[in-house]
């Protein structure tokens, strides 16, 4: 049994903040994706929940692509919202990117790592 791991920090998305983590690790056939935020490659965070959520999903897609997978391979997500008032907007954005409805945990938190962040999503994907 192979115990190798592959680490993925693709170009085209912002580097991990503080260089303290890897965007994703492939191990044992699964891809574990760190929390993705609504930050573009230049480090800019758009204003508004929907813009941040869309950018985070685009970042998630790019990380999965670097690992040889896609959004349709996601089996589990954990979502962090800063405001419960953004729940309907999240569901609308999610339907665009994840029509297959993976297992999901949603948490409403007081704040994220940067005060301007409104959304974060992490995922586990399995390639068939």
C-alpha positions as a printed Julia matrix, in Angstrom:
128×3 Matrix{Float64}:
   0.0    0.0     0.0
   1.42   3.37   -1.01
   1.57   6.03    1.67
   2.67   8.82   -0.63
   1.09  12.22   -0.48
   1.0   14.93   -3.12
   0.87  18.58   -2.17
  -0.96  21.09   -4.41
  -0.59  24.88   -4.35
  -1.48  25.8    -7.94
  -0.71  28.98   -9.79
  -3.69  31.15  -10.63
  -4.9   31.57   -7.08
  -3.43  33.54   -4.21
  -0.6   31.82   -2.36
  -1.5   30.44    1.06
  -1.7   33.31    3.53
   1.45  33.38    5.62
   2.78  30.41    3.63
   1.59  28.29    6.55
  -0.37  25.58    4.72
  -0.91  23.8     1.4
  -4.03  24.41   -0.67
  -4.62  20.65   -1.0
  -3.12  17.27   -0.25
  -3.9   14.09   -2.15
  -3.61  10.98    0.0
  -5.14   7.53   -0.31
  -7.27   8.5    -3.33
  -8.86  11.47   -1.58
  -8.11  15.16   -2.03
  -8.28  17.3     1.09
  -8.68  20.97    0.2
  -7.88  23.7     2.71
 -10.41  26.44    3.28
 -10.74  28.58    0.16
 -11.65  32.23    0.47
 -12.81  34.91   -1.94
  -9.34  36.27   -2.71
  -8.18  36.73   -6.3
  -4.61  35.91   -7.44
  -3.45  39.48   -6.77
  -4.6   39.25   -3.15
  -7.69  41.39   -3.6
 -10.85  40.44   -1.73
 -14.02  41.58   -3.52
 -16.74  43.39   -1.64
 -19.97  41.58   -0.93
 -20.85  38.06    0.03
 -21.85  36.74   -3.38
 -18.67  37.97   -5.1
 -16.53  36.41   -2.37
 -18.42  33.12   -2.49
 -18.11  32.88   -6.28
 -14.37  33.61   -6.12
 -13.91  31.0    -3.36
 -15.67  28.37   -5.5
 -13.5   29.34   -8.48
 -10.42  28.94   -6.28
 -11.71  25.58   -5.08
 -12.2   24.49   -8.7
  -8.62  25.55   -9.57
  -7.16  23.64   -6.62
  -9.08  20.51   -7.55
  -8.01  20.82  -11.19
  -4.36  20.95  -10.08
  -4.99  17.67   -8.26
  -6.63  16.09  -11.32
 -10.19  16.44  -10.05
 -13.21  18.7   -10.43
 -16.06  20.12   -8.38
 -18.17  17.08   -9.29
 -15.69  14.9    -7.36
 -16.46  16.66   -4.07
 -18.02  14.36   -1.46
 -17.92  16.68    1.59
 -17.77  20.42    2.22
 -17.47  22.52    5.33
 -18.73  26.06    4.89
 -18.14  29.04    7.15
 -20.42  32.07    6.94
 -19.9   35.25    8.94
 -23.6   36.08    8.81
 -26.67  33.86    8.81
 -28.29  36.55    6.66
 -26.07  35.27    3.79
 -27.51  31.73    3.9
 -29.9   32.21    0.96
 -27.15  33.79   -1.15
 -24.82  30.91   -0.28
 -27.41  28.34   -1.34
 -27.91  30.13   -4.65
 -24.16  30.23   -5.38
 -23.73  26.63   -4.21
 -26.37  25.41   -6.67
 -24.32  26.91   -9.51
 -21.11  25.14   -8.51
 -22.33  22.03   -6.63
 -25.61  20.82   -8.12
 -24.88  17.3    -6.8
 -25.19  18.32   -3.1
 -22.31  16.6    -1.29
 -22.34  15.91    2.44
 -22.12  19.28    4.13
 -21.46  21.07    7.39
 -22.35  24.76    7.66
 -21.17  26.96   10.5
 -21.93  30.58   11.25
 -18.88  32.15   12.88
 -18.11  35.5    14.43
 -15.21  36.18   12.07
 -12.7   34.57    9.73
  -8.92  35.04    9.47
  -9.26  38.52    7.96
 -11.98  40.98    8.98
 -13.18  41.6     5.41
 -13.83  37.89    4.72
 -17.45  36.76    4.69
 -17.12  33.17    3.38
 -14.81  30.16    3.44
 -15.22  26.64    2.09
 -13.12  23.52    2.52
 -13.71  20.24    0.74
 -12.89  16.58    0.43
 -12.99  15.1    -3.06
 -12.57  11.56   -4.34
 -11.59  10.8    -7.91
 -13.4    7.84   -9.43
